[in-house]
């Protein structure tokens, strides 16, 4: 059961003018499940993306980077679940390329105008024949109003589809931002998560998309973790069809750009947090804010050390205020000259630690009360500067072990 | 159930001339369990140690460092379980000091000649009154032949005591090395683990002890991990009573020093591996060797990335050869210019991956056969140099979650 999250109402996910989505059951790994999604973009669209920093990045990730770097006029995305096409060597590259060629032929564009994405089991051969065979059905299904179905079509161990949509007004025109994402394990994105797709019809100069998608990823997908395992296939893509009738945005400093940036970050954060809420086995949604650091980087080190600690995560699962485990994680986070005598810690409103030791007024009953909640904020003060950062994570439960012990069976 | 490990036979743990151990039930946290150990050393002994790099190191660790740095003539160690005296601020330092003063008074030495150790729950006040009250019983119990009972007296979530003993001949004289250790969670030692004590009667120049204990720790305790959580209390201490009648060892290059070093490393590795075999919830003992690196450090990065991955660990628990998870971990280990096309992987004798992709001859049945064993070796080749390293770890099971969700209750 996701933590305080339900599947999006399909009618809440506004179509984005210029974007169509088609979904089918291609039987990539299992029969009778939606596992192939095609997203098409009208001419004149711009696309930017961020991808995993895992050196074992999947073949489709390598092709996406190549096609985007070549400045190709991207016209479609093709996404399969059930197989990650990672750890597949040269054969994997051939099969990812073959997927692009097949879709390009249907759309009468060149293969470089296609971005391929795969998610699922690593180190298994991509059944490209089944994907090719599924393309006509996916293309016949193309419609503007099925972001919710597409959200379902990219799921792996997710229990519900994830989507978010927002409309803003730029120059008197309604501009839409709609996105979908999937988790739900192997989640410690390092550039972006596997997988997030966000589209807008905002009329924005193409060269502004890359800084915007990077900024949105850093504020969202790069701030979540479930198990610390950075996927081989992380991809987060921003598409702009540029069909809205407002004046073109040509500078990130303009008021329109600021409004768009804020909306993009809001949708990205919703999509990223949705992945954590539906994290494998998650029963709690935990916000970790580390403040008083010298740099944001050292705040992130401490926040991730807490977020990755199996001991912290199991204590949250048990609603056990065994909070010394959080201090231990801060201590081994790699901040070499940290002074433990300056550490403060709050659990929601409860002041647990002062000057590196138990706060005299702290009562275990207060910690217990907060630990039982489904949404908890840990706030750690390092006492050495003004930088701050926030990371979102979940607990570690029996179900995480069950899900990952059984994933392939 | 520990993996292929049983409690040591008490008669196999040879007494070390000049060392006595006394154990009692002080009721530090729970009644009716051995939780207080005193180890005394005869005059003329030398002691060296390595301690956690966790910045939130416990009060007793801080005192140990201070007493050793002062070159104090160490005469006794006092170890309690049930309470880590970590995350306890200045009050914790006062209580650790008080413990040293109390024992020093009994032994008629100065407090600086005592090394204190604590293990157990973090961020709780050390009940120093109970420890003081227990000291007379522990001192009355002092005997040379109870290393096995002392091994029991330092346990926390360990299911069995851990000890190892070896005798070698130096200059025609029998020299003994005996040690004990404890785990069993919060184990990713970064200098040493919580806790390891090793003694020898070898006649060795005191200044040679520190390099020897550091080398032994690096070859043993610094090569294991259970959950990646570096404890606040890790300590590994080497005591030499120097009572053996061979000629004094004054250089690490001598044949006697080499023989002693090899024996110290052998005992240390046994003690360290015992911690993994009795790791919380462990059902498998996994040896991870990474070779073909440019430096030992990058081999260790890859080995620890594999060893800490919850996805890899749950796959081993399930005996599921979902081996792409190992490649993903190697990919995010932080080796920035890693070429995935050069990666090789073996699971015991089975060649799973070649040139970064599935080996053409690899059959899942072969992977399955190895995964079902209780002892498994993963061998990863990076294909970029001649450095190599080995790390030992265990799997991640339901019992790990249960133990750590229930630890304090």
Interface residues (C-beta under 8 A of the other chain):
Chain A: X53 X54 X55 X56 X57 X84 X86 X87 X88 X89 X90 X91 X92 X121 X122 X123 X124 X125 X185 X186 X188 X190 X227 X228 X229 X230 X231 X232 X308 X309 X310 X311 X314 X315 X317 X318 X320 X322 X323 X324 X325 X327 X328 X329 X330 X331 X332 X333 X335 X336 X338 X339 X340 X341 X343 X353 X355 X356 X357 X358 X396 X397 X398 X400 X401 X402 X404 X405 X406 X407 X408 X409
Chain B: X53 X54 X55 X56 X57 X84 X86 X87 X88 X89 X90 X91 X92 X121 X122 X123 X124 X125 X185 X186 X188 X190 X227 X228 X229 X230 X231 X232 X308 X309 X310 X311 X314 X315 X317 X318 X320 X322 X323 X324 X325 X327 X328 X329 X330 X331 X332 X333 X335 X336 X338 X339 X340 X341 X343 X353 X355 X356 X357 X358 X396 X397 X398 X400 X401 X402 X404 X405 X406 X407 X408 X409
